[in-house]
Amino acid sequence: MRVIITLACTSCKQRNYTTTKNKRTHSDRIELKKFCKFCNAHLPHRETR
């Protein structure tokens, strides 16, 4: 039930990270604070479709 998702930066909209999540326990979109090399800062990254 784990699926591969892509995380995009909220400020520059670059798709920087891929990770997996369990759709059964986390049905909504996740948001993690990750480092964006384009913005050179730690910013929230949201799940994209």
mmCIF file as gemmi writes it, N, C-alpha and C atoms, coordinates in Angstrom:
data_model
loop_
_atom_site.group_PDB
_atom_site.id
_atom_site.type_symbol
_atom_site.label_atom_id
_atom_site.label_alt_id
_atom_site.label_comp_id
_atom_site.label_asym_id
_atom_site.label_entity_id
_atom_site.label_seq_id
_atom_site.pdbx_PDB_ins_code
_atom_site.Cartn_x
_atom_site.Cartn_y
_atom_site.Cartn_z
_atom_site.occupancy
_atom_site.B_iso_or_equiv
_atom_site.pdbx_formal_charge
_atom_site.auth_seq_id
_atom_site.auth_asym_id
_atom_site.pdbx_PDB_model_num
ATOM 1 N N . MET Axp A 1 ? 0.816 -1.193 0 1 0 ? 1 A 1
ATOM 2 C CA . MET Axp A 1 ? 0 0 0 1 0 ? 1 A 1
ATOM 3 C C . MET Axp A 1 ? 0.864 1.265 0 1 0 ? 1 A 1
ATOM 4 N N . ARG Axp A 2 ? 2.191 1.12 0.004 1 0 ? 2 A 1
ATOM 5 C CA . ARG Axp A 2 ? 3.069 2.291 -0.042 1 0 ? 2 A 1
ATOM 6 C C . ARG Axp A 2 ? 3.217 2.746 -1.497 1 0 ? 2 A 1
ATOM 7 N N . VAL Axp A 3 ? 3.161 4.066 -1.685 1 0 ? 3 A 1
ATOM 8 C CA . VAL Axp A 3 ? 3.285 4.639 -3.025 1 0 ? 3 A 1
ATOM 9 C C . VAL Axp A 3 ? 4.418 5.66 -3.029 1 0 ? 3 A 1
ATOM 10 N N . ILE Axp A 4 ? 5.04 5.842 -4.189 1 0 ? 4 A 1
ATOM 11 C CA . ILE Axp A 4 ? 6.105 6.826 -4.351 1 0 ? 4 A 1
ATOM 12 C C . ILE Axp A 4 ? 5.473 8.18 -4.635 1 0 ? 4 A 1
ATOM 13 N N . ILE Axp A 5 ? 5.903 9.203 -3.889 1 0 ? 5 A 1
ATOM 14 C CA . ILE Axp A 5 ? 5.386 10.559 -4.08 1 0 ? 5 A 1
ATOM 15 C C . ILE Axp A 5 ? 6.549 11.495 -4.348 1 0 ? 5 A 1
ATOM 16 N N . THR Axp A 6 ? 6.254 12.636 -4.948 1 0 ? 6 A 1
ATOM 17 C CA . THR Axp A 6 ? 7.244 13.667 -5.232 1 0 ? 6 A 1
ATOM 18 C C . THR Axp A 6 ? 6.948 14.883 -4.375 1 0 ? 6 A 1
ATOM 19 N N . LEU Axp A 7 ? 8.004 15.469 -3.798 1 0 ? 7 A 1
ATOM 20 C CA . LEU Axp A 7 ? 7.856 16.654 -2.964 1 0 ? 7 A 1
ATOM 21 C C . LEU Axp A 7 ? 8.374 17.87 -3.726 1 0 ? 7 A 1
ATOM 22 N N . ALA Axp A 8 ? 7.568 18.94 -3.75 1 0 ? 8 A 1
ATOM 23 C CA . ALA Axp A 8 ? 7.927 20.171 -4.45 1 0 ? 8 A 1
ATOM 24 C C . ALA Axp A 8 ? 8.026 21.309 -3.45 1 0 ? 8 A 1
ATOM 25 N N . CYS Axp A 9 ? 8.961 22.209 -3.688 1 0 ? 9 A 1
ATOM 26 C CA . CYS Axp A 9 ? 9.159 23.379 -2.833 1 0 ? 9 A 1
ATOM 27 C C . CYS Axp A 9 ? 7.952 24.308 -2.951 1 0 ? 9 A 1
ATOM 28 N N . THR Axp A 10 ? 7.56 24.907 -1.835 1 0 ? 10 A 1
ATOM 29 C CA . THR Axp A 10 ? 6.381 25.776 -1.841 1 0 ? 10 A 1
ATOM 30 C C . THR Axp A 10 ? 6.689 27.156 -2.41 1 0 ? 10 A 1
ATOM 31 N N . SER Axp A 11 ? 7.948 27.59 -2.366 1 0 ? 11 A 1
ATOM 32 C CA . SER Axp A 11 ? 8.253 28.933 -2.868 1 0 ? 11 A 1
ATOM 33 C C . SER Axp A 11 ? 8.656 28.929 -4.342 1 0 ? 11 A 1
ATOM 34 N N . CYS Axp A 12 ? 9.554 28.026 -4.758 1 0 ? 12 A 1
ATOM 35 C CA . CYS Axp A 12 ? 10.015 28.044 -6.156 1 0 ? 12 A 1
ATOM 36 C C . CYS Axp A 12 ? 9.363 26.969 -7.023 1 0 ? 12 A 1
ATOM 37 N N . LYS Axp A 13 ? 8.587 26.063 -6.431 1 0 ? 13 A 1
ATOM 38 C CA . LYS Axp A 13 ? 7.834 25.01 -7.132 1 0 ? 13 A 1
ATOM 39 C C . LYS Axp A 13 ? 8.727 23.979 -7.838 1 0 ? 13 A 1
ATOM 40 N N . GLN Axp A 14 ? 9.989 23.889 -7.444 1 0 ? 14 A 1
ATOM 41 C CA . GLN Axp A 14 ? 10.877 22.872 -8.007 1 0 ? 14 A 1
ATOM 42 C C . GLN Axp A 14 ? 10.608 21.537 -7.316 1 0 ? 14 A 1
ATOM 43 N N . ARG Axp A 15 ? 10.622 20.452 -8.094 1 0 ? 15 A 1
ATOM 44 C CA . ARG Axp A 15 ? 10.415 19.114 -7.537 1 0 ? 15 A 1
ATOM 45 C C . ARG Axp A 15 ? 11.772 18.542 -7.152 1 0 ? 15 A 1
ATOM 46 N N . ASN Axp A 16 ? 12.057 18.536 -5.848 1 0 ? 16 A 1
ATOM 47 C CA . ASN Axp A 16 ? 13.399 18.213 -5.368 1 0 ? 16 A 1
ATOM 48 C C . ASN Axp A 16 ? 13.546 16.81 -4.801 1 0 ? 16 A 1
ATOM 49 N N . TYR Axp A 17 ? 12.517 16.268 -4.18 1 0 ? 17 A 1
ATOM 50 C CA . TYR Axp A 17 ? 12.643 15.017 -3.448 1 0 ? 17 A 1
ATOM 51 C C . TYR Axp A 17 ? 11.575 14.021 -3.863 1 0 ? 17 A 1
ATOM 52 N N . THR Axp A 18 ? 11.917 12.723 -3.733 1 0 ? 18 A 1
ATOM 53 C CA . THR Axp A 18 ? 10.934 11.653 -3.853 1 0 ? 18 A 1
ATOM 54 C C . THR Axp A 18 ? 11.003 10.83 -2.582 1 0 ? 18 A 1
ATOM 55 N N . THR Axp A 19 ? 9.866 10.355 -2.133 1 0 ? 19 A 1
ATOM 56 C CA . THR Axp A 19 ? 9.779 9.534 -0.932 1 0 ? 19 A 1
ATOM 57 C C . THR Axp A 19 ? 8.565 8.628 -1.064 1 0 ? 19 A 1
ATOM 58 N N . THR Axp A 20 ? 8.333 7.801 -0.063 1 0 ? 20 A 1
ATOM 59 C CA . THR Axp A 20 ? 7.175 6.914 -0.078 1 0 ? 20 A 1
ATOM 60 C C . THR Axp A 20 ? 6.28 7.246 1.108 1 0 ? 20 A 1
ATOM 61 N N . LYS Axp A 21 ? 5.003 6.927 0.95 1 0 ? 21 A 1
ATOM 62 C CA . LYS Axp A 21 ? 4.068 7.096 2.054 1 0 ? 21 A 1
ATOM 63 C C . LYS Axp A 21 ? 3.053 5.97 2.012 1 0 ? 21 A 1
ATOM 64 N N . ASN Axp A 22 ? 2.456 5.709 3.164 1 0 ? 22 A 1
ATOM 65 C CA . ASN Axp A 22 ? 1.429 4.695 3.282 1 0 ? 22 A 1
ATOM 66 C C . ASN Axp A 22 ? 0.077 5.376 3.076 1 0 ? 22 A 1
ATOM 67 N N . LYS Axp A 23 ? -0.607 5.026 2.007 1 0 ? 23 A 1
ATOM 68 C CA . LYS Axp A 23 ? -1.898 5.659 1.698 1 0 ? 23 A 1
ATOM 69 C C . LYS Axp A 23 ? -2.98 5.294 2.697 1 0 ? 23 A 1
ATOM 70 N N . ARG Axp A 24 ? -2.84 4.171 3.361 1 0 ? 24 A 1
ATOM 71 C CA . ARG Axp A 24 ? -3.861 3.743 4.318 1 0 ? 24 A 1
ATOM 72 C C . ARG Axp A 24 ? -3.831 4.62 5.571 1 0 ? 24 A 1
ATOM 73 N N . THR Axp A 25 ? -2.65 5.023 6.027 1 0 ? 25 A 1
ATOM 74 C CA . THR Axp A 25 ? -2.557 5.822 7.251 1 0 ? 25 A 1
ATOM 75 C C . THR Axp A 25 ? -2.532 7.321 6.976 1 0 ? 25 A 1
ATOM 76 N N . HIS Axp A 26 ? -2 7.735 5.819 1 0 ? 26 A 1
ATOM 77 C CA . HIS Axp A 26 ? -1.921 9.156 5.457 1 0 ? 26 A 1
ATOM 78 C C . HIS Axp A 26 ? -2.602 9.36 4.112 1 0 ? 26 A 1
ATOM 79 N N . SER Axp A 27 ? -3.899 9.579 4.131 1 0 ? 27 A 1
ATOM 80 C CA . SER Axp A 27 ? -4.642 9.703 2.884 1 0 ? 27 A 1
ATOM 81 C C . SER Axp A 27 ? -4.541 11.108 2.286 1 0 ? 27 A 1
ATOM 82 N N . ASP Axp A 28 ? -4.249 12.123 3.115 1 0 ? 28 A 1
ATOM 83 C CA . ASP Axp A 28 ? -4.141 13.488 2.601 1 0 ? 28 A 1
ATOM 84 C C . ASP Axp A 28 ? -2.696 13.764 2.161 1 0 ? 28 A 1
ATOM 85 N N . ARG Axp A 29 ? -2.483 14.922 1.556 1 0 ? 29 A 1
ATOM 86 C CA . ARG Axp A 29 ? -1.149 15.293 1.091 1 0 ? 29 A 1
ATOM 87 C C . ARG Axp A 29 ? -0.256 15.645 2.271 1 0 ? 29 A 1
ATOM 88 N N . ILE Axp A 30 ? 0.994 15.202 2.221 1 0 ? 30 A 1
ATOM 89 C CA . ILE Axp A 30 ? 1.905 15.475 3.324 1 0 ? 30 A 1
ATOM 90 C C . ILE Axp A 30 ? 2.752 16.699 3.015 1 0 ? 30 A 1
ATOM 91 N N . GLU Axp A 31 ? 3.27 17.315 4.064 1 0 ? 31 A 1
ATOM 92 C CA . GLU Axp A 31 ? 4.137 18.482 3.94 1 0 ? 31 A 1
ATOM 93 C C . GLU Axp A 31 ? 5.3 18.308 4.906 1 0 ? 31 A 1
ATOM 94 N N . LEU Axp A 32 ? 6.527 18.342 4.367 1 0 ? 32 A 1
ATOM 95 C CA . LEU Axp A 32 ? 7.728 18.177 5.171 1 0 ? 32 A 1
ATOM 96 C C . LEU Axp A 32 ? 8.639 19.376 4.974 1 0 ? 32 A 1
ATOM 97 N N . LYS Axp A 33 ? 9.402 19.717 6.009 1 0 ? 33 A 1
ATOM 98 C CA . LYS Axp A 33 ? 10.357 20.816 5.91 1 0 ? 33 A 1
ATOM 99 C C . LYS Axp A 33 ? 11.689 20.234 5.452 1 0 ? 33 A 1
ATOM 100 N N . LYS Axp A 34 ? 12.095 20.57 4.217 1 0 ? 34 A 1
ATOM 101 C CA . LYS Axp A 34 ? 13.305 20.029 3.617 1 0 ? 34 A 1
ATOM 102 C C . LYS Axp A 34 ? 14.157 21.175 3.078 1 0 ? 34 A 1
ATOM 103 N N . PHE Axp A 35 ? 15.41 20.872 2.729 1 0 ? 35 A 1
ATOM 104 C CA . PHE Axp A 35 ? 16.311 21.874 2.18 1 0 ? 35 A 1
ATOM 105 C C . PHE Axp A 35 ? 16.115 21.976 0.674 1 0 ? 35 A 1
ATOM 106 N N . CYS Axp A 36 ? 15.927 23.201 0.186 1 0 ? 36 A 1
ATOM 107 C CA . CYS Axp A 36 ? 15.806 23.45 -1.251 1 0 ? 36 A 1
ATOM 108 C C . CYS Axp A 36 ? 17.121 24.032 -1.747 1 0 ? 36 A 1
ATOM 109 N N . LYS Axp A 37 ? 17.786 23.341 -2.682 1 0 ? 37 A 1
ATOM 110 C CA . LYS Axp A 37 ? 19.076 23.822 -3.167 1 0 ? 37 A 1
ATOM 111 C C . LYS Axp A 37 ? 18.932 25.014 -4.108 1 0 ? 37 A 1
ATOM 112 N N . PHE Axp A 38 ? 17.731 25.232 -4.646 1 0 ? 38 A 1
ATOM 113 C CA . PHE Axp A 38 ? 17.512 26.378 -5.524 1 0 ? 38 A 1
ATOM 114 C C . PHE Axp A 38 ? 17.274 27.652 -4.714 1 0 ? 38 A 1
ATOM 115 N N . CYS Axp A 39 ? 16.565 27.534 -3.595 1 0 ? 39 A 1
ATOM 116 C CA . CYS Axp A 39 ? 16.322 28.68 -2.707 1 0 ? 39 A 1
ATOM 117 C C . CYS Axp A 39 ? 17.426 28.836 -1.666 1 0 ? 39 A 1
ATOM 118 N N . ASN Axp A 40 ? 18.229 27.778 -1.472 1 0 ? 40 A 1
ATOM 119 C CA . ASN Axp A 40 ? 19.318 27.751 -0.491 1 0 ? 40 A 1
ATOM 120 C C . ASN Axp A 40 ? 18.787 27.982 0.926 1 0 ? 40 A 1
ATOM 121 N N . ALA Axp A 41 ? 17.668 27.33 1.262 1 0 ? 41 A 1
ATOM 122 C CA . ALA Axp A 41 ? 17.064 27.473 2.58 1 0 ? 41 A 1
ATOM 123 C C . ALA Axp A 41 ? 16.201 26.26 2.892 1 0 ? 41 A 1
ATOM 124 N N . HIS Axp A 42 ? 15.892 26.067 4.173 1 0 ? 42 A 1
ATOM 125 C CA . HIS Axp A 42 ? 14.964 25.03 4.604 1 0 ? 42 A 1
ATOM 126 C C . HIS Axp A 42 ? 13.549 25.573 4.486 1 0 ? 42 A 1
ATOM 127 N N . LEU Axp A 43 ? 12.751 24.953 3.627 1 0 ? 43 A 1
ATOM 128 C CA . LEU Axp A 43 ? 11.396 25.419 3.357 1 0 ? 43 A 1
ATOM 129 C C . LEU Axp A 43 ? 10.439 24.233 3.344 1 0 ? 43 A 1
ATOM 130 N N . PRO Axp A 44 ? 9.139 24.474 3.535 1 0 ? 44 A 1
ATOM 131 C CA . PRO Axp A 44 ? 8.174 23.376 3.449 1 0 ? 44 A 1
ATOM 132 C C . PRO Axp A 44 ? 8.066 22.849 2.016 1 0 ? 44 A 1
ATOM 133 N N . HIS Axp A 45 ? 8.029 21.536 1.896 1 0 ? 45 A 1
ATOM 134 C CA . HIS Axp A 45 ? 7.836 20.861 0.61 1 0 ? 45 A 1
ATOM 135 C C . HIS Axp A 45 ? 6.534 20.092 0.686 1 0 ? 45 A 1
ATOM 136 N N . ARG Axp A 46 ? 5.67 20.243 -0.32 1 0 ? 46 A 1
ATOM 137 C CA . ARG Axp A 46 ? 4.374 19.571 -0.344 1 0 ? 46 A 1
ATOM 138 C C . ARG Axp A 46 ? 4.372 18.459 -1.385 1 0 ? 46 A 1
ATOM 139 N N . GLU Axp A 47 ? 3.519 17.512 -1.134 1 0 ? 47 A 1
ATOM 140 C CA . GLU Axp A 47 ? 3.346 16.39 -2.06 1 0 ? 47 A 1
ATOM 141 C C . GLU Axp A 47 ? 2.651 16.868 -3.34 1 0 ? 47 A 1
ATOM 142 N N . THR Axp A 48 ? 3.174 16.43 -4.48 1 0 ? 48 A 1
ATOM 143 C CA . THR Axp A 48 ? 2.562 16.753 -5.765 1 0 ? 48 A 1
ATOM 144 C C . THR Axp A 48 ? 1.943 15.498 -6.345 1 0 ? 48 A 1
ATOM 145 N N . ARG Axp A 49 ? 1.094 15.692 -7.335 1 0 ? 49 A 1
ATOM 146 C CA . ARG Axp A 49 ? 0.426 14.553 -7.975 1 0 ? 49 A 1
ATOM 147 C C . ARG Axp A 49 ? 1.13 14.193 -9.255 1 0 ? 49 A 1
